[in-house]
Amino acid sequence: MSNAAQLKKLCTAGILTALAVVCSAFYIPVGASKCFPIQHMVNVIAGVMLGPVYACAMAFVTSLIRVLTGTGSLLAFPGSMIGAFCCGLMYHFTKKLPFAYLGELIGTGILGALAAYPVAVLLMNKEAALFAYVIPFMVSSFGGATISIFAMGALSRTSLFHQWQSSFSGGVGK
């Protein structure tokens, strides 16, 4: 990949990170966790446009900023990172948007929720059951995936979507 394509991916990841951080003021309380559907929408956009590694890195930086500013918890790390990575992988191998949405749902709603359990128990000193975060994470990722269906649908009908994909060497990367 050329330096120009890498720079475009890095700048796009920065813009998506900023969007997720700024929109983190919008959340839905579900049980013990806060659901951030915009984070999941951004995960899908990053997974499709940037690929699994950039999407995961973008989710990590977003989670870090949210934790440092007090708008997120340590639970944001496993949910958003695994969801973004799975979304990017699913799109990478299928090139179909519905699989990207499914990757976000499975990655965040199930795998990320299960990975949140040791984070909650060991790092946050909270009592939790193994499957305690599945429903809240699934609600959040479903909301974000639904929003991303409309966002990606609108983007894919424009030439901008195809220009981005070609400038990123196919929209999928390492």
DRENPA-3360 file (N, C-alpha, C; in nm, 2 decimals, always signed):
BEGIN
1 = MSNAAQLK = +0.09/-0.12/+0.00/+0.00/+0.00/+0.00/+0.09/+0.12/+0.00 ~ +0.05/+0.22/-0.08/+0.13/+0.34/-0.09/+0.12/+0.43/+0.04 ~ +0.22/+0.52/+0.05/+0.22/+0.61/+0.17/+0.09/+0.70/+0.16 ~ +0.05/+0.74/+0.04/-0.07/+0.82/+0.03/-0.19/+0.75/+0.08 ~ -0.21/+0.62/+0.05/-0.32/+0.54/+0.09/-0.32/+0.52/+0.24 ~ -0.20/+0.50/+0.30/-0.19/+0.48/+0.44/-0.22/+0.61/+0.51 ~ -0.18/+0.73/+0.46/-0.21/+0.86/+0.52/-0.36/+0.88/+0.51 ~ -0.43/+0.85/+0.40/-0.57/+0.87/+0.39/-0.65/+0.78/+0.49;
9 = KLCTAGIL = -0.60/+0.66/+0.51/-0.66/+0.57/+0.61/-0.64/+0.62/+0.75 ~ -0.52/+0.67/+0.78/-0.50/+0.73/+0.91/-0.58/+0.85/+0.94 ~ -0.59/+0.94/+0.84/-0.68/+1.06/+0.85/-0.82/+1.02/+0.87 ~ -0.87/+0.93/+0.79/-1.01/+0.88/+0.80/-1.03/+0.82/+0.94 ~ -0.94/+0.74/+0.99/-0.95/+0.68/+1.12/-0.96/+0.79/+1.23 ~ -0.88/+0.89/+1.21/-0.88/+1.01/+1.30/-1.02/+1.08/+1.30 ~ -1.07/+1.10/+1.19/-1.20/+1.17/+1.17/-1.31/+1.08/+1.24 ~ -1.31/+0.95/+1.21/-1.41/+0.86/+1.27/-1.40/+0.85/+1.42;
17 = TALAVVCS = -1.27/+0.86/+1.47/-1.25/+0.86/+1.61/-1.31/+0.98/+1.67 ~ -1.28/+1.10/+1.61/-1.34/+1.22/+1.66/-1.49/+1.22/+1.66 ~ -1.55/+1.17/+1.56/-1.70/+1.16/+1.55/-1.75/+1.07/+1.66 ~ -1.69/+0.96/+1.69/-1.73/+0.87/+1.80/-1.72/+0.93/+1.93 ~ -1.61/+1.01/+1.95/-1.58/+1.07/+2.08/-1.68/+1.18/+2.10 ~ -1.70/+1.27/+2.00/-1.79/+1.38/+2.02/-1.94/+1.33/+2.04 ~ -1.97/+1.22/+1.97/-2.11/+1.17/+1.99/-2.13/+1.08/+2.11 ~ -2.02/+1.06/+2.19/-2.03/+0.97/+2.30/-2.12/+1.04/+2.41;
25 = AFYIPVGA = -2.16/+1.16/+2.40/-2.25/+1.22/+2.49/-2.39/+1.16/+2.47 ~ -2.42/+1.11/+2.36/-2.54/+1.04/+2.33/-2.53/+0.89/+2.37 ~ -2.60/+0.85/+2.47/-2.60/+0.71/+2.51/-2.73/+0.67/+2.57 ~ -2.75/+0.54/+2.57/-2.87/+0.48/+2.62/-2.84/+0.39/+2.74 ~ -2.89/+0.42/+2.86/-2.85/+0.33/+2.97/-2.93/+0.20/+2.96 ~ -2.86/+0.09/+2.96/-2.92/-0.04/+2.96/-2.86/-0.13/+3.07 ~ -2.93/-0.15/+3.18/-2.87/-0.23/+3.28/-2.75/-0.16/+3.34 ~ -2.64/-0.24/+3.36/-2.52/-0.18/+3.43/-2.43/-0.11/+3.33;
33 = SKCFPIQH = -2.47/-0.11/+3.20/-2.38/-0.04/+3.10/-2.45/+0.07/+3.03 ~ -2.37/+0.15/+2.96/-2.42/+0.26/+2.88/-2.40/+0.21/+2.73 ~ -2.51/+0.22/+2.65/-2.50/+0.18/+2.51/-2.47/+0.30/+2.43 ~ -2.37/+0.29/+2.34/-2.33/+0.40/+2.25/-2.35/+0.35/+2.11 ~ -2.47/+0.37/+2.05/-2.49/+0.32/+1.92/-2.40/+0.39/+1.81 ~ -2.36/+0.51/+1.83/-2.28/+0.58/+1.74/-2.14/+0.51/+1.73 ~ -2.09/+0.46/+1.84/-1.97/+0.39/+1.83/-1.98/+0.27/+1.74 ~ -2.09/+0.20/+1.74/-2.10/+0.08/+1.66/-2.12/+0.12/+1.51;
41 = MVNVIAGV = -2.19/+0.23/+1.49/-2.20/+0.28/+1.35/-2.07/+0.31/+1.30 ~ -1.99/+0.38/+1.38/-1.85/+0.42/+1.33/-1.77/+0.29/+1.31 ~ -1.78/+0.19/+1.40/-1.71/+0.06/+1.38/-1.74/+0.00/+1.24 ~ -1.87/+0.00/+1.20/-1.91/-0.05/+1.07/-1.84/+0.03/+0.96 ~ -1.85/+0.16/+0.97/-1.79/+0.24/+0.86/-1.64/+0.22/+0.85 ~ -1.58/+0.21/+0.97/-1.43/+0.19/+0.97/-1.40/+0.05/+0.92 ~ -1.48/-0.05/+0.96/-1.45/-0.19/+0.92/-1.46/-0.21/+0.77 ~ -1.56/-0.14/+0.71/-1.58/-0.15/+0.57/-1.48/-0.06/+0.49;
49 = MLGPVYAC = -1.46/+0.06/+0.53/-1.38/+0.15/+0.46/-1.23/+0.13/+0.48 ~ -1.19/+0.09/+0.61/-1.05/+0.09/+0.64/-0.99/-0.05/+0.66 ~ -1.08/-0.15/+0.69/-1.03/-0.28/+0.71/-1.02/-0.31/+0.86 ~ -1.00/-0.44/+0.90/-1.01/-0.48/+1.04/-0.91/-0.42/+1.13 ~ -0.78/-0.41/+1.09/-0.68/-0.36/+1.18/-0.70/-0.21/+1.21 ~ -0.72/-0.13/+1.10/-0.74/+0.01/+1.13/-0.87/+0.03/+1.21 ~ -0.98/-0.04/+1.18/-1.10/-0.03/+1.26/-1.08/-0.06/+1.40 ~ -1.00/-0.17/+1.43/-0.98/-0.21/+1.57/-0.89/-0.10/+1.64;
57 = AMAFVTSL = -0.79/-0.05/+1.57/-0.71/+0.06/+1.63/-0.79/+0.19/+1.65 ~ -0.88/+0.22/+1.56/-0.97/+0.33/+1.58/-1.06/+0.32/+1.70 ~ -1.11/+0.19/+1.72/-1.20/+0.16/+1.83/-1.12/+0.17/+1.96 ~ -0.99/+0.13/+1.96/-0.91/+0.14/+2.08/-0.88/+0.28/+2.12 ~ -0.85/+0.37/+2.02/-0.82/+0.51/+2.05/-0.95/+0.58/+2.10 ~ -1.06/+0.55/+2.04/-1.19/+0.61/+2.08/-1.22/+0.57/+2.22 ~ -1.20/+0.44/+2.26/-1.23/+0.39/+2.39/-1.13/+0.46/+2.49 ~ -1.01/+0.47/+2.45/-0.91/+0.53/+2.54/-0.94/+0.68/+2.57;
65 = IRVLTGTG = -0.98/+0.75/+2.47/-1.02/+0.89/+2.49/-1.14/+0.90/+2.57 ~ -1.24/+0.81/+2.55/-1.36/+0.82/+2.63/-1.34/+0.78/+2.77 ~ -1.25/+0.69/+2.80/-1.22/+0.66/+2.94/-1.14/+0.77/+3.00 ~ -1.05/+0.83/+2.93/-0.97/+0.94/+2.99/-1.05/+1.07/+3.01 ~ -1.16/+1.09/+2.93/-1.25/+1.20/+2.95/-1.37/+1.17/+3.04 ~ -1.38/+1.05/+3.09/-1.49/+1.02/+3.18/-1.62/+0.99/+3.11 ~ -1.62/+0.97/+2.98/-1.75/+0.95/+2.91/-1.77/+0.80/+2.88 ~ -1.67/+0.72/+2.91/-1.68/+0.57/+2.89/-1.61/+0.50/+3.00;
73 = SLLAFPGS = -1.63/+0.37/+3.00/-1.57/+0.28/+3.10/-1.47/+0.18/+3.03 ~ -1.41/+0.10/+3.11/-1.31/+0.00/+3.06/-1.39/-0.10/+2.98 ~ -1.52/-0.11/+2.99/-1.60/-0.21/+2.92/-1.60/-0.17/+2.77 ~ -1.57/-0.04/+2.74/-1.57/+0.00/+2.60/-1.46/-0.07/+2.52 ~ -1.35/-0.10/+2.58/-1.24/-0.16/+2.50/-1.28/-0.30/+2.44 ~ -1.32/-0.40/+2.52/-1.34/-0.53/+2.45/-1.46/-0.52/+2.35 ~ -1.57/-0.45/+2.39/-1.68/-0.45/+2.30/-1.66/-0.38/+2.17 ~ -1.60/-0.26/+2.17/-1.58/-0.19/+2.05/-1.47/-0.24/+1.96;
81 = MIGAFCCG = -1.36/-0.28/+2.03/-1.25/-0.34/+1.95/-1.28/-0.47/+1.88 ~ -1.34/-0.56/+1.95/-1.37/-0.69/+1.89/-1.48/-0.67/+1.78 ~ -1.58/-0.59/+1.81/-1.68/-0.56/+1.71/-1.63/-0.50/+1.58 ~ -1.54/-0.40/+1.60/-1.48/-0.34/+1.48/-1.40/-0.44/+1.40 ~ -1.32/-0.52/+1.47/-1.23/-0.61/+1.40/-1.31/-0.72/+1.33 ~ -1.42/-0.77/+1.40/-1.50/-0.88/+1.33/-1.58/-0.82/+1.21 ~ -1.62/-0.70/+1.23/-1.69/-0.63/+1.12/-1.60/-0.62/+1.00 ~ -1.48/-0.57/+1.02/-1.38/-0.56/+0.91/-1.34/-0.69/+0.85;
89 = LMYHFTKK = -1.33/-0.79/+0.93/-1.30/-0.93/+0.88/-1.41/-0.98/+0.79 ~ -1.53/-0.97/+0.84/-1.65/-1.02/+0.77/-1.66/-0.95/+0.63 ~ -1.64/-0.82/+0.63/-1.65/-0.74/+0.51/-1.53/-0.78/+0.41 ~ -1.41/-0.79/+0.47/-1.29/-0.83/+0.40/-1.31/-0.96/+0.32 ~ -1.37/-1.06/+0.38/-1.38/-1.19/+0.32/-1.51/-1.20/+0.23 ~ -1.61/-1.12/+0.25/-1.73/-1.14/+0.17/-1.76/-1.02/+0.08 ~ -1.71/-0.90/+0.11/-1.73/-0.78/+0.03/-1.88/-0.75/+0.03 ~ -1.96/-0.79/+0.13/-2.10/-0.77/+0.14/-2.13/-0.69/+0.27;
97 = LPFAYLGE = -2.20/-0.58/+0.26/-2.24/-0.50/+0.37/-2.32/-0.58/+0.48 ~ -2.41/-0.66/+0.45/-2.49/-0.73/+0.55/-2.39/-0.82/+0.64 ~ -2.29/-0.87/+0.59/-2.19/-0.95/+0.67/-2.11/-0.85/+0.76 ~ -2.09/-0.73/+0.72/-2.02/-0.63/+0.80/-2.11/-0.60/+0.92 ~ -2.24/-0.58/+0.90/-2.33/-0.56/+1.01/-2.34/-0.68/+1.11 ~ -2.34/-0.79/+1.05/-2.34/-0.92/+1.13/-2.22/-0.93/+1.21 ~ -2.10/-0.90/+1.15/-1.97/-0.90/+1.22/-1.97/-0.81/+1.34 ~ -2.03/-0.69/+1.33/-2.04/-0.60/+1.44/-2.13/-0.65/+1.55;
105 = LIGTGILG = -2.25/-0.71/+1.51/-2.34/-0.77/+1.61/-2.28/-0.88/+1.69 ~ -2.21/-0.97/+1.62/-2.15/-1.09/+1.68/-2.03/-1.05/+1.76 ~ -1.95/-0.96/+1.70/-1.82/-0.92/+1.76/-1.84/-0.84/+1.89 ~ -1.93/-0.75/+1.89/-1.96/-0.67/+2.01/-2.06/-0.74/+2.10 ~ -2.18/-0.78/+2.04/-2.29/-0.83/+2.12/-2.26/-0.96/+2.19 ~ -2.18/-1.04/+2.13/-2.15/-1.17/+2.19/-2.00/-1.18/+2.24 ~ -1.91/-1.17/+2.14/-1.77/-1.19/+2.18/-1.72/-1.08/+2.27 ~ -1.75/-0.96/+2.24/-1.71/-0.84/+2.32/-1.78/-0.84/+2.46;
113 = ALAAYPVA = -1.90/-0.89/+2.46/-1.97/-0.90/+2.59/-1.91/-1.00/+2.68 ~ -1.87/-1.11/+2.62/-1.80/-1.22/+2.70/-1.67/-1.17/+2.74 ~ -1.60/-1.10/+2.66/-1.46/-1.05/+2.70/-1.47/-0.94/+2.80 ~ -1.59/-0.87/+2.81/-1.61/-0.77/+2.91/-1.62/-0.83/+3.05 ~ -1.66/-0.95/+3.06/-1.67/-1.01/+3.20/-1.54/-1.01/+3.28 ~ -1.43/-1.06/+3.23/-1.31/-1.05/+3.31/-1.26/-0.90/+3.33 ~ -1.29/-0.82/+3.24/-1.25/-0.67/+3.26/-1.33/-0.62/+3.38 ~ -1.46/-0.65/+3.38/-1.55/-0.60/+3.49/-1.51/-0.66/+3.62;
121 = VLLMNKEA = -1.48/-0.79/+3.62/-1.45/-0.86/+3.75/-1.31/-0.83/+3.80 ~ -1.21/-0.84/+3.71/-1.07/-0.82/+3.75/-1.02/-0.68/+3.76 ~ -1.06/-0.60/+3.66/-1.01/-0.46/+3.66/-1.10/-0.36/+3.72 ~ -1.23/-0.38/+3.72/-1.33/-0.28/+3.77/-1.39/-0.32/+3.91 ~ -1.35/-0.44/+3.95/-1.39/-0.50/+4.08/-1.55/-0.50/+4.09 ~ -1.61/-0.54/+3.98/-1.76/-0.55/+3.98/-1.80/-0.70/+3.99 ~ -1.91/-0.72/+4.05/-1.97/-0.86/+4.05/-2.05/-0.87/+3.92 ~ -2.03/-0.97/+3.85/-2.10/-0.99/+3.72/-2.11/-1.14/+3.69;
129 = ALFAYVIP = -2.21/-1.18/+3.62/-2.22/-1.31/+3.56/-2.16/-1.31/+3.42 ~ -2.12/-1.43/+3.38/-2.05/-1.44/+3.25/-2.13/-1.38/+3.14 ~ -2.26/-1.39/+3.13/-2.34/-1.34/+3.02/-2.41/-1.21/+3.06 ~ -2.36/-1.14/+3.16/-2.43/-1.02/+3.21/-2.43/-0.91/+3.10 ~ -2.33/-0.90/+3.02/-2.32/-0.79/+2.93/-2.37/-0.82/+2.79 ~ -2.42/-0.95/+2.76/-2.46/-0.98/+2.63/-2.58/-0.90/+2.59 ~ -2.68/-0.89/+2.67/-2.80/-0.82/+2.63/-2.77/-0.67/+2.61 ~ -2.71/-0.60/+2.71/-2.68/-0.46/+2.68/-2.59/-0.43/+2.56;
137 = FMVSSFGG = -2.49/-0.52/+2.54/-2.40/-0.50/+2.43/-2.47/-0.53/+2.30 ~ -2.56/-0.63/+2.30/-2.63/-0.66/+2.18/-2.73/-0.55/+2.14 ~ -2.80/-0.49/+2.24/-2.89/-0.38/+2.22/-2.81/-0.26/+2.16 ~ -2.69/-0.23/+2.21/-2.61/-0.12/+2.16/-2.56/-0.14/+2.02 ~ -2.51/-0.26/+2.00/-2.46/-0.29/+1.87/-2.57/-0.31/+1.76 ~ -2.68/-0.35/+1.80/-2.80/-0.36/+1.71/-2.84/-0.22/+1.67 ~ -2.85/-0.13/+1.77/-2.88/+0.01/+1.74/-2.78/+0.07/+1.64 ~ -2.65/+0.05/+1.67/-2.55/+0.11/+1.59/-2.54/+0.05/+1.45;
145 = ATISIFAM = -2.57/-0.09/+1.44/-2.57/-0.15/+1.31/-2.69/-0.10/+1.23 ~ -2.80/-0.08/+1.29/-2.92/-0.03/+1.22/-2.89/+0.11/+1.17 ~ -2.83/+0.20/+1.25/-2.79/+0.33/+1.20/-2.70/+0.32/+1.08 ~ -2.60/+0.23/+1.10/-2.50/+0.21/+0.99/-2.56/+0.16/+0.86 ~ -2.67/+0.08/+0.87/-2.73/+0.04/+0.75/-2.78/+0.16/+0.66 ~ -2.84/+0.26/+0.73/-2.88/+0.38/+0.66/-2.76/+0.46/+0.62 ~ -2.66/+0.47/+0.70/-2.54/+0.55/+0.67/-2.47/+0.49/+0.55 ~ -2.44/+0.36/+0.56/-2.37/+0.29/+0.45/-2.45/+0.29/+0.32;
153 = GALSRTSL = -2.58/+0.27/+0.34/-2.67/+0.27/+0.22/-2.66/+0.40/+0.15 ~ -2.67/+0.51/+0.22/-2.66/+0.64/+0.16/-2.52/+0.66/+0.10 ~ -2.41/+0.62/+0.17/-2.28/+0.64/+0.12/-2.26/+0.55/-0.01 ~ -2.31/+0.43/-0.01/-2.28/+0.34/-0.12/-2.35/+0.38/-0.25 ~ -2.45/+0.47/-0.24/-2.52/+0.52/-0.35/-2.45/+0.64/-0.41 ~ -2.34/+0.69/-0.35/-2.27/+0.80/-0.40/-2.13/+0.76/-0.46 ~ -2.08/+0.84/-0.54/-1.95/+0.81/-0.60/-1.84/+0.82/-0.49 ~ -1.86/+0.89/-0.38/-1.77/+0.91/-0.27/-1.73/+0.77/-0.21;
161 = FHQWQSSF = -1.82/+0.69/-0.19/-1.80/+0.55/-0.14/-1.70/+0.48/-0.23 ~ -1.72/+0.48/-0.35/-1.64/+0.41/-0.45/-1.50/+0.47/-0.46 ~ -1.50/+0.61/-0.45/-1.37/+0.68/-0.46/-1.29/+0.65/-0.33 ~ -1.35/+0.64/-0.22/-1.28/+0.61/-0.09/-1.22/+0.47/-0.10 ~ -1.30/+0.37/-0.15/-1.26/+0.23/-0.16/-1.14/+0.22/-0.25 ~ -1.15/+0.29/-0.37/-1.03/+0.27/-0.46/-0.91/+0.35/-0.41 ~ -0.93/+0.46/-0.34/-0.81/+0.53/-0.28/-0.75/+0.45/-0.16 ~ -0.82/+0.37/-0.10/-0.77/+0.28/+0.01/-0.73/+0.15/-0.04;
169 = SGGVGK = -0.71/+0.13/-0.17/-0.67/+0.00/-0.23/-0.78/-0.10/-0.20 ~ -0.90/-0.07/-0.24/-1.01/-0.16/-0.22/-1.09/-0.15/-0.10 ~ -1.05/-0.06/-0.01/-1.13/-0.03/+0.11/-1.10/-0.13/+0.22 ~ -1.02/-0.23/+0.19/-0.99/-0.33/+0.30/-0.84/-0.34/+0.31 ~ -0.80/-0.35/+0.43/-0.65/-0.35/+0.45/-0.61/-0.42/+0.58 ~ -0.48/-0.43/+0.59/-0.42/-0.49/+0.71/-0.41/-0.40/+0.82;
% end
